[in-house]
Amino acid sequence: MKRRVAVVFGGRSAEHEISVISARSVIDALDPDRYEVLAIGVTKDGRWQLMPGGPPPLSAAIPGALPGVAPDPGAEISLDQEPGSQALVAADGSRTRIDVVFPVMHGPYGEDGSIQGFLEMAGVPYVGAGVLASAVGMDKAVQKVLFAAAGFPGVPYDVVHERDWEEDPEAVEARAAHLGYPLFAKPAALGSSIGIEKVDEASRLRGALEQAFRFGRKAVLERAATGARELEVSVLGNDDPVASVAGEIVPRGHAFYDYEAKYLDEHGAELIIPAEISPQTLEEIQRLAVAAFRAIDCTGMARVDFFLMQDGRLFLNEVNTIPGFTSISMYPRLWEASGLTYPDLVDRLIELAIERHEAERKRGTGL
């Protein structure tokens, strides 16, 4: 029998459009002889709706425009409130049982444990990290505290709360000066380089923080890893995770790997896969990547990002539990370079989701 997979994408996050692009690649990779796919788009106001045609494609008529999920009255769908039913309920009351959910939702309300907790309560298997790992993976401020406590090497940073900035900006400016310029200011709980600005001098700090606070009440300041190489590793698994080869990101024509370089400028960065590093450095990156994956109690998948300094030191940057998943994104490309094709990767993620769900179900019922 075919497995029925509900691919959920879009959502209320500022990363809505990136989610739509990732979901199209996932759906295209699912073998129609093995899977029946239900495409579920979530609008920017949080409405779930069935999209038989799948995610909207990129617009050839508007270069640089990214697709979103448009409201479609009558297409609304919800998850059955009966725990364990694993069914979707359409507007007409009809029910469709699903085997697994593949959430391809980047950012808040999708990658932060929100949908994961919802699916846990409903007893539905889902791909990727659980509630705790998703929440920690999303909140980079908490993540950095956890990694520092665990002894992982990282660049100096500071967490700024919006209230602190409003009440005593001079104190925040002093903390930033202590970190040193240049530095990066970023929202604590967002991805895809949205809201991130490189701050070269103190006079630009105010604008950068105000930009970061548009997306949340916390911001992270990080000392720039000047001269460092940006390396990434993909991790896959549940109890016995493994790491891929490493890849390197080299921005072209951009100060850093920003939103435009990632998604709007096809020549905005060069992705070197595999990265040209020594076997010893690769081994250490893979070890640290798996250790970081385990440190946040992650399952399924994650992309782990590093800085390689000119003197050979490695700094752990962050872990992303739902990384970009287009066919040209780093996560699947690193696995392809490691011998696992995109369709096989998607298959493996679904198997890991069902494996984890069955283990939790038996533990919960005592079977």
Sequence and secondary structure as in RCSB ss.txt:
>XXXX:A:sequence
MKRRVAVVFGGRSAEHEISVISARSVIDALDPDRYEVLAIGVTKDGRWQLMPGGPPPLSAAIPGALPGVAPDPGA
EISLDQEPGSQALVAADGSRTRIDVVFPVMHGPYGEDGSIQGFLEMAGVPYVGAGVLASAVGMDKAVQKVLFAAA
GFPGVPYDVVHERDWEEDPEAVEARAAHLGYPLFAKPAALGSSIGIEKVDEASRLRGALEQAFRFGRKAVLERAA
TGARELEVSVLGNDDPVASVAGEIVPRGHAFYDYEAKYLDEHGAELIIPAEISPQTLEEIQRLAVAAFRAIDCTG
MARVDFFLMQDGRLFLNEVNTIPGFTSISMYPRLWEASGLTYPDLVDRLIELAIERHEAERKRGTGL
>XXXX:A:secstr
  EEEEEEEE SSTTHHHHHHHHHHHHHHS TTTEEEEEEEE TT  EEE TT S    SSSTT        TT 
BEEE SSTT  EEEETTS EEE SEEEEE  STTTTSSHHHHHHHHHT  BSS  HHHHHHHH HHHHHHHHHHT
T     EEEEEHHHHHH HHHHHHHHHHH SSEEEEETT  TTTT EEE SGGGHHHHHHHHGGG SEEEEEE  
TT EEEEEEEEESSS EEEEEEEEEESSSSSS HIIIII TTSEEEESS    HHHHHHHHHHHHHHHHHTT  E
EEEEEEEE TTS EEEEEEESS   STTSHHHHHHHHTT  HHHHHHHHHHHHHHHHHHHHHHHHT 
